[in-house]
Amino acid sequence: MTEAEKTVSTETFQLSHLAIPLLKGVLYRADDPRLWNALLNLQAGVRDYFAVLGLTLQLDEAEGYAFLRSRAEAEDEEQKLPRLIARRPLSFPVSLLLALLRRKLAEFDAGGGDTRLILSRDEIVALVRVFLPESTNDSKLVDQIERHIDKVVELGFVRRLKPSAASAGGQAEYEVMRILKAFVDAQWLAEFDQRLAAYQAQLQASPGGGGDE
């Protein structure tokens, strides 16, 4: 085998190992530095590879994450490809939680210091509950918020951590993943503020309204 053939063989092997985790979800530098470095070295080939599938590689080297996003759909119906990255409609409480976590991340970054935003379950519950309808059953309300947290974990915007010795009562802790910044930008937050104002007005007019999914 010639040196050129060896190079092609090596690159093909590396591309295949990059493609699989990217198709599964987000690739983080902190999770696998070797794989991350391979992605940086081969990102041109990775972009070309996924372009054939109608996907684009979104890579933020400063924040240390990469993921795939569907290309803007072609105007000509005949040129459209089947969607590989599914769109996931979100309930209002889940959208609310994402917006609140995004703001918390912005405040955290402005304060400097650590790069990892870690919140306890109680801290996340406290963020959300003031925006939800009042309930006479506090435990039921907390259960509802925990279901919303589980959905955000499933979407990959938050990672559940093992309880630490310092956590109050051994309660669950969560890391807010920095990829949230790529999906919730200033324009999205501004639009959500308008929705939130309308939602709060609705709650005031109808105090008994529900807040569940």
MARBA-3410 file (N, C-alpha, C, O; in Angstrom, 1 decimal):
213
0.8,-1.2,0.0,0.0,0.0,0.0,0.9,1.2,0.0,1.8,1.4,0.8 ~ 0.6,2.2,-0.9,1.4,3.4,-1.0,1.0,4.3,0.2,0.1,4.1,0.9 ~ 1.9,5.4,0.4,1.7,6.3,1.5,0.4,7.1,1.3,-0.3,7.4,2.2 ~ 0.1,7.4,0.0,-1.2,8.1,-0.3,-2.4,7.2,0.1,-3.4,7.7,0.6 ~ -2.3,5.9,-0.2,-3.4,5.0,0.1,-3.6,4.9,1.6,-4.7,4.8,2.1
-2.4,4.9,2.3,-2.5,4.8,3.8,-3.2,6.0,4.4,-3.9,5.9,5.3 ~ -2.8,7.2,3.8,-3.4,8.5,4.3,-4.9,8.5,4.1,-5.7,8.8,4.9 ~ -5.4,8.0,2.8,-6.8,8.0,2.5,-7.5,7.0,3.5,-8.6,7.3,4.0 ~ -6.8,5.8,3.7,-7.4,4.8,4.6,-7.6,5.3,6.0,-8.6,5.1,6.6 ~ -6.5,6.0,6.5,-6.6,6.6,7.8,-7.7,7.6,8.0,-8.4,7.6,8.9
-7.8,8.6,7.0,-8.8,9.6,7.0,-10.2,9.0,7.0,-11.1,9.5,7.7 ~ -10.4,8.0,6.1,-11.7,7.3,6.0,-12.1,6.7,7.4,-13.2,6.8,7.8 ~ -11.1,6.1,8.0,-11.4,5.5,9.3,-11.7,6.6,10.3,-12.7,6.4,11.1 ~ -11.0,7.7,10.4,-11.3,8.7,11.3,-12.6,9.4,11.0,-13.4,9.7,11.9 ~ -13.0,9.6,9.8,-14.2,10.2,9.4,-15.4,9.4,9.9,-16.4,9.9,10.4
-15.3,8.1,9.7,-16.4,7.2,10.1,-16.5,7.2,11.6,-17.7,7.2,12.1 ~ -15.5,7.4,12.4,-15.6,7.4,13.8,-16.1,8.8,14.3,-16.6,8.9,15.4 ~ -15.9,9.8,13.5,-16.5,11.1,13.8,-18.0,11.2,13.4,-18.8,11.8,14.1 ~ -18.3,10.6,12.3,-19.7,10.7,11.8,-20.7,10.0,12.8,-21.8,10.6,13.0 ~ -20.3,8.9,13.4,-21.3,8.2,14.3,-21.7,9.0,15.5,-22.8,9.2,15.7
-20.7,9.5,16.3,-21.1,10.3,17.5,-21.8,11.6,17.1,-22.7,12.0,17.8 ~ -21.5,12.2,16.0,-22.2,13.4,15.6,-23.6,13.1,15.2,-24.5,13.9,15.4 ~ -23.9,12.0,14.6,-25.2,11.6,14.2,-26.0,11.3,15.5,-27.3,11.4,15.5 ~ -25.4,10.8,16.5,-26.1,10.5,17.7,-26.4,11.7,18.6,-27.4,11.7,19.3 ~ -25.6,12.8,18.4,-25.9,14.0,19.2,-24.7,14.9,19.2,-24.0,15.0,18.2
-24.5,15.6,20.3,-23.5,16.6,20.4,-22.2,16.0,20.8,-22.1,15.1,21.7 ~ -21.1,16.5,20.2,-19.7,16.1,20.5,-19.1,17.2,21.3,-19.0,18.3,20.9 ~ -18.6,16.8,22.5,-18.0,17.8,23.4,-16.5,17.5,23.6,-16.1,16.4,23.7 ~ -15.8,18.6,23.5,-14.3,18.5,23.7,-14.0,17.9,25.0,-13.1,17.0,25.1 ~ -14.7,18.2,26.1,-14.3,17.7,27.4,-14.6,16.2,27.6,-13.9,15.5,28.3
-15.5,15.7,26.8,-15.9,14.3,26.9,-14.8,13.4,26.2,-14.5,12.3,26.7 ~ -14.2,13.8,25.1,-13.3,13.0,24.4,-12.3,13.9,23.6,-12.5,14.2,22.4 ~ -11.2,14.4,24.3,-10.3,15.4,23.7,-9.7,14.8,22.4,-9.4,15.6,21.5 ~ -9.4,13.5,22.3,-8.8,12.9,21.1,-9.7,13.0,19.9,-9.3,13.4,18.8 ~ -11.0,12.7,20.2,-11.9,12.7,19.1,-12.2,14.2,18.7,-12.4,14.5,17.5
-12.2,15.1,19.6,-12.3,16.5,19.3,-11.2,17.0,18.5,-11.4,17.7,17.5 ~ -10.0,16.7,18.8,-8.8,17.1,18.0,-8.9,16.5,16.6,-8.5,17.2,15.6 ~ -9.4,15.3,16.5,-9.5,14.7,15.1,-10.6,15.4,14.3,-10.4,15.6,13.1 ~ -11.6,15.9,15.0,-12.7,16.7,14.3,-12.1,18.0,13.8,-12.4,18.4,12.7 ~ -11.3,18.6,14.6,-10.7,19.9,14.2,-9.8,19.7,13.0,-9.7,20.5,12.1
-9.0,18.6,13.0,-8.1,18.4,11.9,-8.8,18.0,10.6,-8.3,18.2,9.5 ~ -10.0,17.3,10.8,-10.6,16.8,9.6,-12.0,17.5,9.3,-12.8,16.9,8.6 ~ -12.2,18.7,9.9,-13.5,19.3,9.8,-13.9,19.6,8.4,-15.1,19.5,8.1 ~ -13.0,19.9,7.5,-13.3,20.2,6.1,-13.9,18.9,5.5,-14.9,19.0,4.8 ~ -13.3,17.8,5.7,-13.8,16.5,5.2,-15.1,16.1,5.8,-16.0,15.6,5.1
-15.3,16.4,7.1,-16.6,16.1,7.8,-17.7,17.0,7.2,-18.8,16.5,7.0 ~ -17.4,18.3,7.0,-18.4,19.1,6.4,-18.9,18.6,5.0,-20.0,18.6,4.7 ~ -17.9,18.2,4.2,-18.2,17.7,2.9,-19.0,16.4,3.0,-20.0,16.2,2.2 ~ -18.7,15.6,3.9,-19.3,14.3,4.1,-20.8,14.5,4.4,-21.7,13.9,3.8 ~ -21.1,15.4,5.4,-22.5,15.6,5.8,-23.2,16.5,4.8,-24.5,16.5,4.8
-22.6,17.3,4.0,-23.2,18.1,3.0,-24.1,17.3,2.1,-25.1,17.7,1.6 ~ -23.5,16.1,1.8,-24.2,15.2,0.9,-25.6,14.7,1.5,-26.5,14.4,0.8 ~ -25.6,14.7,2.8,-26.8,14.3,3.5,-27.7,15.4,3.9,-28.8,15.2,4.5 ~ -27.4,16.6,3.4,-28.2,17.8,3.7,-28.0,18.3,5.1,-28.9,19.0,5.6 ~ -26.9,18.1,5.7,-26.6,18.5,7.1,-25.4,19.4,7.1,-24.5,19.3,6.2
-25.3,20.3,8.0,-24.2,21.2,8.2,-23.6,21.0,9.6,-24.3,20.7,10.5 ~ -22.3,21.1,9.7,-21.6,20.9,10.9,-21.5,22.3,11.6,-20.9,23.2,11.1 ~ -22.0,22.4,12.8,-22.0,23.6,13.7,-20.9,23.3,14.7,-21.0,22.4,15.6 ~ -19.8,24.0,14.6,-18.6,23.8,15.5,-18.2,25.1,16.2,-18.0,26.1,15.5 ~ -18.2,25.1,17.5,-17.8,26.2,18.3,-16.5,25.8,19.0,-16.5,25.1,20.1
-15.4,26.2,18.5,-14.1,25.8,19.1,-13.9,26.4,20.4,-13.3,25.8,21.3 ~ -14.3,27.7,20.6,-14.1,28.4,21.9,-14.9,27.7,23.0,-14.4,27.5,24.1 ~ -16.2,27.3,22.7,-17.0,26.7,23.8,-16.8,25.2,23.8,-17.1,24.5,24.9 ~ -16.2,24.6,22.8,-15.9,23.2,22.8,-17.0,22.2,22.6,-17.2,21.2,23.2 ~ -17.8,22.5,21.5,-18.9,21.6,21.2,-19.1,21.6,19.7,-18.8,22.6,19.0
-19.7,20.5,19.2,-20.0,20.5,17.7,-21.3,19.6,17.6,-21.5,18.7,18.3 ~ -22.1,20.0,16.6,-23.4,19.2,16.4,-23.8,19.4,14.9,-23.2,20.2,14.2 ~ -24.7,18.6,14.5,-25.2,18.7,13.1,-26.6,19.4,13.1,-27.4,19.3,14.0 ~ -26.8,20.2,12.0,-28.0,20.9,11.9,-28.5,20.7,10.4,-27.6,20.7,9.5 ~ -29.8,20.6,10.2,-30.3,20.5,8.8,-30.1,21.8,8.1,-30.2,22.9,8.6
-29.7,21.6,6.8,-29.5,22.8,5.9,-30.9,23.5,5.7,-31.9,22.8,5.8 ~ -30.8,24.8,5.4,-32.1,25.4,5.0,-32.7,24.7,3.8,-32.0,24.3,2.8 ~ -34.0,24.4,3.9,-34.7,23.6,2.9,-34.7,24.4,1.5,-34.9,25.6,1.5 ~ -34.5,23.6,0.5,-34.5,24.1,-0.9,-35.9,24.6,-1.2,-36.9,24.0,-0.8 ~ -35.9,25.7,-2.0,-37.2,26.2,-2.4,-37.9,25.2,-3.4,-39.2,25.1,-3.4
-37.1,24.6,-4.2,-37.7,23.6,-5.2,-38.0,22.3,-4.4,-37.1,21.7,-3.9 ~ -39.3,21.9,-4.4,-39.7,20.7,-3.7,-38.9,19.5,-4.2,-38.6,18.6,-3.4 ~ -38.5,19.4,-5.5,-37.8,18.3,-6.0,-36.4,18.2,-5.4,-35.8,17.1,-5.5 ~ -35.9,19.3,-4.9,-34.5,19.3,-4.4,-34.4,19.0,-2.9,-33.3,18.9,-2.4 ~ -35.6,18.9,-2.3,-35.6,18.7,-0.8,-35.1,17.2,-0.5,-35.5,16.3,-1.2
-34.4,17.1,0.6,-34.0,15.8,1.0,-34.8,15.4,2.3,-35.3,16.3,3.0 ~ -34.9,14.1,2.5,-35.6,13.7,3.8,-34.8,14.3,5.0,-33.6,14.4,5.0 ~ -35.6,14.8,6.0,-35.0,15.4,7.2,-34.4,14.3,8.1,-35.1,13.4,8.6 ~ -33.1,14.4,8.3,-32.4,13.5,9.2,-32.4,13.9,10.7,-32.4,13.1,11.6 ~ -32.3,15.3,10.9,-32.4,15.8,12.2,-33.8,16.3,12.5,-34.2,17.3,11.9
-34.5,15.6,13.3,-35.9,15.9,13.5,-36.1,17.2,14.3,-35.3,17.5,15.2 ~ -37.2,17.9,14.0,-37.6,19.0,14.8,-38.4,18.6,15.9,-39.3,17.7,15.7 ~ -38.2,19.2,17.1,-38.9,18.7,18.3,-39.7,19.9,18.8,-39.2,20.8,19.4 ~ -41.0,19.9,18.7,-41.9,20.9,19.3,-41.8,20.9,20.8,-41.8,19.8,21.4 ~ -41.7,22.1,21.4,-41.5,22.1,22.9,-42.8,22.7,23.5,-43.4,23.6,22.9
-43.1,22.2,24.7,-44.2,22.8,25.4,-43.8,24.1,26.0,-42.6,24.4,26.0 ~ -44.8,24.9,26.4,-44.4,26.2,27.0,-43.5,26.1,28.2,-42.5,26.8,28.3 ~ -43.8,25.2,29.2,-43.0,25.1,30.3,-41.5,24.7,30.0,-40.6,25.2,30.6 ~ -41.3,23.9,29.0,-40.0,23.5,28.6,-39.3,24.6,28.0,-38.1,24.9,28.2 ~ -40.0,25.4,27.1,-39.4,26.6,26.5,-39.0,27.6,27.6,-38.0,28.2,27.5
-39.9,27.7,28.6,-39.6,28.6,29.7,-38.4,28.2,30.4,-37.5,29.1,30.7 ~ -38.2,27.0,30.7,-37.1,26.5,31.4,-35.8,26.7,30.6,-34.8,27.1,31.2 ~ -35.8,26.5,29.3,-34.7,26.8,28.5,-34.3,28.2,28.5,-33.1,28.6,28.6 ~ -35.3,29.1,28.4,-35.0,30.5,28.4,-34.4,31.0,29.7,-33.5,31.8,29.7 ~ -34.9,30.5,30.8,-34.4,30.8,32.1,-33.0,30.3,32.4,-32.1,31.0,32.9
-32.7,29.1,31.9,-31.4,28.6,32.0,-30.4,29.3,31.1,-29.2,29.5,31.5 ~ -30.9,29.8,29.9,-30.0,30.6,29.0,-29.6,31.9,29.7,-28.5,32.3,29.6 ~ -30.6,32.5,30.3,-30.3,33.8,31.0,-29.3,33.6,32.2,-28.4,34.3,32.5 ~ -29.6,32.5,32.9,-28.7,32.1,34.0,-27.3,31.9,33.6,-26.3,32.3,34.2 ~ -27.1,31.3,32.4,-25.8,31.1,31.8,-25.1,32.4,31.4,-23.9,32.6,31.6
-25.9,33.3,30.9,-25.4,34.6,30.5,-24.9,35.4,31.8,-23.8,36.0,31.7 ~ -25.7,35.3,32.8,-25.3,36.0,34.1,-24.1,35.3,34.7,-23.2,36.0,35.2 ~ -24.0,34.0,34.6,-22.9,33.3,35.1,-21.6,33.6,34.3,-20.5,33.8,34.9 ~ -21.7,33.7,33.0,-20.5,34.1,32.2,-20.1,35.5,32.5,-18.9,35.8,32.5 ~ -21.0,36.4,32.7,-20.7,37.8,33.0,-19.9,37.9,34.3,-19.1,38.9,34.5
-20.1,37.0,35.2,-19.5,37.0,36.5,-18.0,36.5,36.4,-17.3,36.6,37.4 ~ -17.7,35.9,35.3,-16.3,35.3,35.2,-16.2,34.1,36.1,-17.2,33.5,36.5 ~ -15.0,33.6,36.3,-14.7,32.5,37.2,-14.9,31.2,36.4,-14.4,31.0,35.3 ~ -15.5,30.2,37.1,-15.7,28.9,36.5,-16.4,28.9,35.2,-17.2,29.8,34.9 ~ -16.1,27.9,34.4,-16.7,27.8,33.1,-18.0,26.8,33.1,-18.7,26.8,32.1
-18.2,26.1,34.2,-19.3,25.2,34.3,-20.3,25.7,35.2,-20.1,26.0,36.4 ~ -21.5,25.9,34.7,-22.7,26.3,35.5,-23.4,25.0,36.0,-24.0,24.3,35.2 ~ -23.3,24.8,37.3,-24.0,23.7,37.9,-25.0,24.2,38.9,-24.8,25.0,39.8 ~ -26.2,23.6,38.7,-27.4,24.0,39.6,-28.0,22.8,40.2,-28.0,21.7,39.6 ~ -28.5,23.0,41.4,-29.2,21.9,42.1,-30.6,21.8,41.6,-31.1,22.8,41.0
-31.3,20.7,41.9,-32.7,20.6,41.6,-33.5,21.7,42.2,-34.3,22.3,41.5 ~ -33.2,22.1,43.4,-34.0,23.1,44.1,-33.8,24.5,43.4,-34.7,25.3,43.3 ~ -32.6,24.7,43.0,-32.3,26.0,42.3,-33.0,26.1,41.0,-33.5,27.2,40.7 ~ -33.1,25.0,40.3,-33.9,25.1,39.0,-35.4,25.2,39.3,-36.0,25.9,38.6 ~ -35.9,24.5,40.2,-37.3,24.6,40.6,-37.6,26.0,41.0,-38.7,26.5,40.6
-36.7,26.7,41.8,-37.0,28.1,42.2,-37.0,29.0,41.0,-37.7,30.0,41.0 ~ -36.2,28.7,40.0,-36.2,29.6,38.8,-37.5,29.5,38.1,-38.0,30.6,37.6 ~ -38.1,28.3,38.0,-39.3,28.1,37.2,-40.6,28.4,37.9,-41.5,29.0,37.3 ~ -40.7,28.1,39.2,-42.0,28.1,39.8,-42.6,29.5,39.9,-43.9,29.6,40.0 ~ -41.9,30.5,39.9,-42.5,31.9,40.0,-43.2,32.2,38.8,-44.0,33.2,38.8
-43.0,31.5,37.7,-43.6,31.8,36.4,-44.8,30.9,36.1,-45.5,31.0,35.1 ~ -45.0,29.9,37.0,-46.1,28.9,36.8,-47.3,29.3,37.7,-47.1,29.9,38.7 ~ -48.4,28.8,37.3,-49.6,29.1,38.1,-49.4,28.6,39.6,-48.8,27.5,39.8 ~ -50.0,29.3,40.5,-49.9,28.9,41.9,-50.7,27.6,42.1,-51.7,27.4,41.4 ~ -50.1,26.8,43.0,-50.8,25.5,43.2,-50.8,25.2,44.7,-49.9,25.6,45.5
-52.0,24.7,45.2,-52.1,24.3,46.6,-51.3,23.0,46.9,-51.1,22.7,48.1 ~ -51.0,22.3,45.9,-50.2,21.1,46.1,-48.8,21.3,45.6,-48.5,21.1,44.4 ~ -47.9,21.6,46.6,-46.5,22.0,46.2,-45.8,20.8,45.7,-45.0,21.0,44.7 ~ -46.0,19.6,46.2,-45.3,18.5,45.7,-45.6,18.1,44.3,-44.8,17.7,43.5 ~ -46.9,18.3,43.9,-47.3,18.1,42.6,-46.7,19.1,41.6,-46.2,18.7,40.5
-46.6,20.3,42.0,-45.9,21.4,41.2,-44.4,21.0,41.0,-43.9,21.1,39.9 ~ -43.8,20.6,42.1,-42.3,20.2,41.9,-42.2,19.0,41.0,-41.2,19.0,40.2 ~ -43.1,18.1,41.1,-43.1,16.9,40.2,-43.2,17.3,38.8,-42.5,16.8,37.9 ~ -44.1,18.3,38.5,-44.2,18.8,37.1,-43.0,19.4,36.6,-42.5,19.2,35.5 ~ -42.3,20.2,37.5,-41.1,20.9,37.1,-40.0,19.9,36.8,-39.2,20.0,35.9
-39.9,18.8,37.6,-38.9,17.8,37.5,-39.1,17.1,36.1,-38.2,16.7,35.5 ~ -40.4,16.9,35.7,-40.6,16.3,34.4,-40.1,17.2,33.3,-39.6,16.7,32.3 ~ -40.3,18.5,33.5,-39.7,19.5,32.5,-38.2,19.4,32.4,-37.6,19.5,31.4 ~ -37.6,19.3,33.6,-36.1,19.1,33.7,-35.7,17.9,33.0,-34.7,17.9,32.2 ~ -36.4,16.8,33.2,-36.1,15.5,32.5,-36.1,15.7,31.0,-35.3,15.1,30.3
-37.1,16.5,30.5,-37.2,16.7,29.1,-36.0,17.5,28.5,-35.5,17.2,27.5 ~ -35.6,18.5,29.3,-34.4,19.3,28.9,-33.1,18.4,28.9,-32.3,18.6,28.1 ~ -33.0,17.5,29.9,-31.9,16.5,29.9,-32.0,15.7,28.7,-30.9,15.5,28.0 ~ -33.1,15.2,28.3,-33.3,14.3,27.1,-32.9,15.1,25.9,-32.3,14.5,25.0 ~ -33.2,16.4,25.8,-32.8,17.2,24.6,-31.3,17.5,24.6,-30.8,17.9,23.5
-30.6,17.3,25.7,-29.2,17.5,25.7,-28.7,18.8,26.1,-27.5,19.1,26.0 ~ -29.6,19.7,26.6,-29.2,21.0,27.0,-28.7,21.1,28.5,-28.1,22.0,28.9 ~ -29.0,20.0,29.2,-28.6,19.9,30.6,-28.1,18.5,30.9,-28.7,17.5,30.3 ~ -27.1,18.3,31.7,-26.6,17.0,32.0,-26.8,16.7,33.5,-26.4,17.6,34.3 ~ -27.4,15.6,33.8,-27.5,15.3,35.2,-26.2,14.7,35.8,-25.6,13.8,35.2
-25.8,15.3,36.9,-24.6,14.8,37.6,-24.9,14.0,38.8,-26.0,14.0,39.3 ~ -23.9,13.2,39.2,-24.1,12.5,40.5,-24.1,13.5,41.6,-23.3,14.4,41.7 ~ -24.9,13.2,42.6,-25.0,14.1,43.8,-23.6,14.2,44.5,-23.0,13.2,44.7 ~ -23.2,15.4,44.8,-21.9,15.5,45.5,-22.1,15.6,47.0,-23.2,15.8,47.4 ~ -21.0,15.4,47.7,-21.1,15.4,49.1,-21.5,16.8,49.6,-22.1,16.9,50.7
-21.3,17.9,48.8,-21.6,19.2,49.2,-23.1,19.6,48.9,-23.6,20.6,49.4 ~ -23.7,18.8,48.1,-25.1,19.1,47.7,-26.0,18.9,48.9,-25.9,17.9,49.6 ~ -27.0,19.8,49.0,-27.9,19.7,50.2,-28.8,18.5,50.1,-29.5,18.3,49.1 ~ -28.7,17.6,51.1,-29.5,16.4,51.2,-29.2,15.4,50.1,-30.1,14.6,49.8 ~ -28.1,15.6,49.4,-27.8,14.6,48.3,-28.7,14.8,47.1,-28.9,13.8,46.4
-29.3,16.0,46.9,-30.2,16.2,45.8,-29.5,16.2,44.5,-28.3,16.5,44.4 ~ -30.2,16.0,43.4,-29.6,15.9,42.1,-29.0,17.3,41.7,-29.6,18.3,42.1 ~ -27.9,17.2,41.0,-27.3,18.4,40.4,-27.2,18.3,38.9,-27.2,17.2,38.4 ~ -27.3,19.5,38.3,-27.3,19.5,36.8,-26.3,20.5,36.3,-26.2,21.6,36.8 ~ -25.6,20.1,35.2,-24.7,21.1,34.5,-25.5,21.6,33.3,-26.0,20.8,32.5
-25.5,22.9,33.2,-26.1,23.6,32.0,-25.1,23.5,30.9,-24.0,24.1,31.0 ~ -25.4,22.8,29.8,-24.5,22.6,28.7,-24.4,23.9,27.9,-25.4,24.6,27.6 ~ -23.2,24.2,27.4,-23.0,25.5,26.8,-23.6,25.5,25.3,-23.7,26.6,24.7 ~ -23.9,24.4,24.8,-24.6,24.3,23.5,-25.9,25.1,23.5,-26.4,25.4,22.5 ~ -26.5,25.3,24.7,-27.7,26.0,24.8,-27.6,27.4,24.2,-28.6,27.9,23.7
-26.4,28.0,24.2,-26.2,29.3,23.6,-26.4,29.3,22.1,-26.7,30.3,21.5 ~ -26.1,28.1,21.5,-26.3,28.0,20.0,-27.8,28.0,19.6,-28.1,28.3,18.5 ~ -28.6,27.6,20.5,-30.0,27.4,20.2,-30.9,28.5,20.7,-32.0,28.8,20.2 ~ -30.5,29.1,21.8,-31.3,30.2,22.4,-30.5,31.5,22.3,-29.6,31.7,23.2 ~ -30.7,32.3,21.3,-29.9,33.5,21.1,-30.7,34.7,21.6,-31.8,34.5,22.1
-30.2,35.9,21.4,-30.8,37.1,21.9,-32.2,37.3,21.2,-33.1,37.7,21.9 ~ -32.3,37.0,19.9,-33.6,37.2,19.3,-34.6,36.2,19.8,-35.8,36.6,20.0 ~ -34.2,35.0,20.0,-35.1,34.0,20.5,-35.6,34.4,21.9,-36.8,34.3,22.2 ~ -34.7,34.9,22.8,-35.1,35.4,24.1,-36.1,36.6,24.0,-37.0,36.6,24.8 ~ -35.8,37.5,23.1,-36.7,38.6,22.9,-38.1,38.2,22.5,-39.1,38.7,23.1
-38.2,37.3,21.6,-39.5,36.8,21.2,-40.2,36.0,22.3,-41.4,36.1,22.5 ~ -39.4,35.3,23.1,-40.0,34.6,24.2,-40.5,35.5,25.3,-41.5,35.2,25.9 ~ -39.8,36.6,25.5,-40.2,37.6,26.5,-41.6,38.1,26.1,-42.5,38.3,27.0 ~ -41.9,38.3,24.8,-43.3,38.7,24.4,-44.3,37.6,24.7,-45.4,37.9,25.2 ~ -43.9,36.4,24.5,-44.8,35.2,24.8,-45.0,35.1,26.3,-46.1,34.9,26.8
-44.0,35.3,27.1,-44.1,35.2,28.5,-45.0,36.3,29.1,-45.8,36.1,30.0 ~ -44.9,37.5,28.6,-45.7,38.6,29.0,-47.2,38.3,28.8,-48.0,38.5,29.6 ~ -47.5,37.7,27.6,-48.8,37.4,27.2,-49.3,36.2,28.2,-50.5,36.2,28.6 ~ -48.4,35.3,28.5,-48.7,34.2,29.3,-49.0,34.7,30.7,-50.0,34.2,31.4 ~ -48.2,35.6,31.3,-48.5,36.1,32.6,-49.8,36.9,32.7,-50.5,36.8,33.7
-50.1,37.6,31.6,-51.4,38.3,31.6,-52.5,37.3,31.6,-53.5,37.6,32.2 ~ -52.4,36.2,30.9,-53.4,35.2,30.9,-53.6,34.6,32.3,-54.7,34.3,32.7 ~ -52.4,34.4,33.0,-52.5,33.8,34.4,-53.3,34.8,35.3,-54.0,34.4,36.1 ~ -53.0,36.1,35.2,-53.6,37.1,36.0,-55.1,37.1,35.8,-55.9,37.3,36.7 ~ -55.5,36.9,34.5,-56.9,37.0,34.2,-57.6,35.7,34.6,-58.8,35.6,34.8
-56.8,34.6,34.6,-57.4,33.3,34.9,-56.5,32.5,35.9,-55.7,31.6,35.5 ~ -56.6,32.9,37.2,-55.6,32.3,38.2,-55.7,30.8,38.3,-54.7,30.2,38.8 ~ -56.7,30.2,37.9,-56.8,28.7,38.1,-56.3,28.0,36.9,-56.4,26.7,36.9 ~ -55.7,28.7,35.9,-55.2,28.0,34.7,-54.1,27.0,35.0,-53.4,27.2,36.0 ~ -54.0,26.0,34.2,-52.9,25.0,34.4,-51.6,25.4,33.8,-51.6,26.2,32.9
-50.6,24.7,34.3,-49.2,25.0,33.8,-48.5,23.8,33.3,-47.3,23.8,33.1 ~ -49.2,22.6,33.3,-48.6,21.4,32.9,-48.5,21.2,31.4,-49.1,22.0,30.7 ~ -47.7,20.3,30.9,-47.5,20.0,29.5,-48.8,19.4,28.9,-48.9,19.2,27.7
END
